[in-house]
Amino acid sequence: MRTITIRRTAIRLLTSTWYPLRASRSEPYGGPRRAERARQTLPSSQGLVSTTPGRRQRALGCVTAFGVILVLAAPAAAQDPDWLRALERGVEAQAHALARVFALDEAQRGLRGRGADDPRFGPEVTERVSRTVRLDRTGTLDLSNIVGAIVVTGVGGDEVRIEAVKRTRNPNEASARADLEAVQIEVRELGNRVDVRTEYPRGRRNLVVAVEFTVSVPQDASVGVRTVSGDVRVTNVRGELRVDATSGSVQVSSARRLVAVKSVSGDVQVTDAQADGTVSVTTVSGHQVIRGLKARGVESQSVSGGLTLTDMDCERTDLRTISGNITYSGPLARAGRYEAQTHSGNISLAVAAGGFDVEASTFSGDFRSDYALTLGGGQVETGGRGRRPGPSNRAIRGRFGDGGALLSLRSFSGNIAITRR
């Protein structure tokens, strides 16, 4: 029965996304407001119909591959209810992720490929906007953009300095200037809060203007950044920090109260950061690299991308990806819980610990431990001779030392390794 259920799930994915993609036709480009609407909503699979033929073919291959993997994996997954539920959630996440990414594709091509960065549409024309407003060191800055890079730096003082550059291309300079003037940078002071937003005029679907922000903010202030299309870099912010990007890479360094980082289509890099509680890092199509994070916990999740976490200092981890490897290194807290799960990829943990319990399972991979594990009264030797290939690997429970931290490691088609740090 479970085999039938998961196969039905795979068929739902194939029929709800494969056929609309195959039959789709490109539509006219959208504009800034369409991009904003797409960012704020999670469209159904019908939103996939506006992609280019090349992108449709790649999406067809991706969806077909996931469907085939699920159909083939059904008999094995059916033996384990947890795998079944996890795979079903993965299928659903993949379908929604593809829908959102490709629904945004048309609007983003209309904004970026049709003028702002393409010299074929004429010489570049720019307009600079500068504003300085006061903000208490414990205040909040909220910055929202549609298209364009964002750089935010925490500094001393009690002022927010905003440098914005509006860019467009047009063979007619007068028309270009009119387009730039039509896009406004709204700066609103609301008590102990500053809101900065890019406002596009209504009814101008083909207005192609990108806005790049360079902002300095009191380093102890809280910061929220949202963008549809553009890279984001945030440095030296000590207040609460949240970053949400739809299409673009995100880099965060020297943050002291990191809360969440999200990117639908783009890589995420976090370096030398801290948090009071649990940090959430989420990508759909992109790799995550996290170095030197000190937090109570970290939730790192991706649909299609690897997770690399090094020099970590956490009591709890929840690391999940559908397609990608998971790498983690750092000391283990005595009562910590460290979970890692991937459907198609390897799991590698380099840890330093006086003791831990491990629960590991892999359907078609190998398990190896550099630590001497006690398995049901037996002993697995160190130095790599604890390798257990093949089906006998399905569920391994072991203990090193007197236990303590719990490692829960699961890969459907990949190897699992625990090495000394």
ABEGO torsion letter per residue (X at the ends): XAAAAAAAAAAAAAAAAAAAAAABBBBBBBBAAAAAAAAABBBBAAAAAABBAAAAAAAAAAAAAAAAAAAAAAAAAAABAAAAAAAAAAAAAAAAAAAAAAAAAAAAAAAAAAGAABAAAEBBBBBBBBBBBBBBAABBBBBBBABEBBBBBBBBEABBBBBBBBBBBBABAAAAAAAAAABBBBBBBBEABBBBBBBBBBGBAABBBBBBBBBBBBAABBBBBBBABEBBBBBGBABBBBBBBABEBBBBBGBABBABBBBABEBBBBBGBBBABBBBBBBABEBBBBBGBBBABBBBBBABEBBBBBGBBBABBBBBBABEBBBBBEBBBAABBBBBBBABEBBBBBBBBABBBBBBBBAABBBBBABBBBBGGBBBBBGGAABBBEAAAABBBBBBEAEEBBBBBBBABBBBBBBBX
